Structures are given as C-alpha cells and as structure tokens.
Amino acid sequence: MSAVGPDPARLRYLLRAAAPDRAATWLLSDGEAYYAPEDPSAFPLEDPVAMLSLWDARASVPLARVGTPTRYLPPFPIRRVFCPAVNFRSHQDESGMPVPTEPYFFLKFASSAVPHGSTVVAPFQAEQLDYEGEIGYVLGRSGRHWDEGAARAAIFGYTPANDLSLRDYQFREQPRFGKNWVMGKAFDSSLPIGPWILPREAAPEGEMTVRTRVNGELRQDGSTRDMIFRPEQLIARLSEVNTLGPGDLVLSGTPSGVAAYRGRRYLRDGDTVEVEVDGVGTLRHGIAFEPRPQKTASGVTGDAVPP
C-alpha cells in the first residue's frame, strides 16, 4: 500500500471492494489506480451515506493507493431496487406490449444483488434464464413528492446492472393476477451490478448507451434516447408514495434484444455476460445452475435437516 494520494480532480469512480492484503472497504478510482481511506472506520462499509461522505471529502480525506481489487462487492449497500417494466420503445415493440401510459414497477430485493466478477447460480428448475442490460440510477438524497427537477438532483450516480429474468416463471400468468414478477424477477442473485458508481457530477452530459454481450456476442445495443419515461420521471413517480433515499436504486429498463423475443438461446451454464454502459463501465459475471438436489430414502433433500 502506497501513501501517495491521487489528484482529486482525476477521481471518477466509487466502489466497495477488497484489495490485495486488505479487507473490503470503500475505494475511489481514476479508472487505473485505486485508493482507500487511511481510516476506513470513518466510512462504514454498510452505510450508504458513507459513499456520499467519501465522495464529498475526496479532496481532503487522507487516501492511500492500494492494489487492483481482488474481490468486488455490490458498489453500495442496496436497500430497495425499483424496476420499470417495458421502458424502452424498442423493447416495447419487440414484446408486442402496448406503450405504457405511466410507469409500471416491480421490485427486486437486497438479496438479489451480486457484484461484478461473481457467478450467478440460477435455480435448477429454471430453463429460460434471460438477460436485460440496464443502467442503475443510484439515489443520494432523501425525500418524497419530488418534481422532475428534484428527482434529477436526487441521482447520485450511475452503475451498470443486469435484470436477470426467469421467463418460465415470469410468464406463468394467472387470470386477473397477471405475470409472476416476484418468482420471475426477484430470485436470489438476479441483479448483477457494478463494478462501481460513476457520480453524476463526473459523468458526461447527454445520452448513454447500454450494450449486452453473451460470450462476446452482442445481444443488446440501445440508447437512453429510446426510454419511454426518463429517469427523473421514474423517480418522481416513485416519490409520490415512497420516501426515497440513499440505498435505493432505480433501474432504466432494457432495450430490445432479449432472448425471449428474438429467438436467441437463453443463458446456459458456463456463459459469461457483459453489460457495458458507455462512459460508466462494464459489468461482467458468469452463469451457473445449481445441481438438482438428491432425495434420501425419507424423501428429504440432501440440503434439508430432518426435524
């Protein structure tokens, strides 16, 4: 670990990770080198407000250069994940869904989030595991009843995300109840995210492009110009009924190109998925499927403990 600090003007990224011979902590990066607070206890790892404090203090807090991360965490401690359904026109067109007149949301849980560099382990029952490359909007202010200007100001930064979906669960519709969003969208490790946050003040102005690749093959390539509801519209709508704040993540929705509507194969064991957001970063993760449990003579699976 070097005591040479960075040029604060060059710092662009904020993340949580473990560097060589160092416990996981908040880190700052210029895209090449990584820096940790000399006193990490001042920035608790599980406190989302700590990301705001560290970013604001980056020019004054003592920082030490550390090695390239060996293990990533989700880039901030996630409390809630709000996901808009069908929010890119190209995805609306490929799915045959009507254009929504207002945002329609579903949720993922904190337990859904897994970091950059991890391997998602899907349920053994699933046969239609699909990808949805998205942009995550990380909130940095608390409040309710925001107009669009206040909602835009509440965005702290951006991070790549993958809204993984079990289509064979999601599309099991029941009369009057609709799709099964929880089973199809909110399963364990259904939200790979990271590797870092690009704070809004360090981000370029204008549109963003999101691309998804599976084993290097380009599957999705879309622009935020194609969004039906802009980020500030999504956030303002959510704030009508939710007190939002640090720890909350709002996704963008996904562009066209998902396997479900393009006749492409679903994700398989051993695949590598990349979600690239221009100017922000590239999320990379693997895919695996859990083994089918074996039943004992008493009918109890190997993972279960008899009473």
Secondary structure as UniProt FT lines:
FT   HELIX           8..10
FT   STRAND          13..18
FT   TURN            20..21
FT   STRAND          25..29
FT   STRAND          34..37
FT   HELIX           40..42
FT   TURN            45..46
FT   HELIX           48..56
FT   TURN            57..60
FT   STRAND          63..66
FT   STRAND          71..72
FT   STRAND          80..84
FT   HELIX           89..95
FT   STRAND          105..108
FT   HELIX           110..112
FT   STRAND          113..115
FT   TURN            116..117
FT   STRAND          119..122
FT   TURN            124..125
FT   STRAND          129..130
FT   STRAND          133..139
FT   HELIX           148..153
FT   STRAND          155..162
FT   STRAND          165..166
FT   HELIX           167..170
FT   TURN            175..177
FT   HELIX           181..185
FT   TURN            188..189
FT   STRAND          191..193
FT   STRAND          197..199
FT   HELIX           200..202
FT   STRAND          209..214
FT   TURN            215..216
FT   STRAND          217..223
FT   HELIX           224..226
FT   HELIX           231..238
FT   TURN            239..241
FT   TURN            246..247
FT   STRAND          248..251
FT   HELIX           259..262
FT   TURN            269..270
FT   STRAND          272..277
FT   TURN            278..280
FT   STRAND          281..289
FT   TURN            297..298
FT   TURN            302..303
//
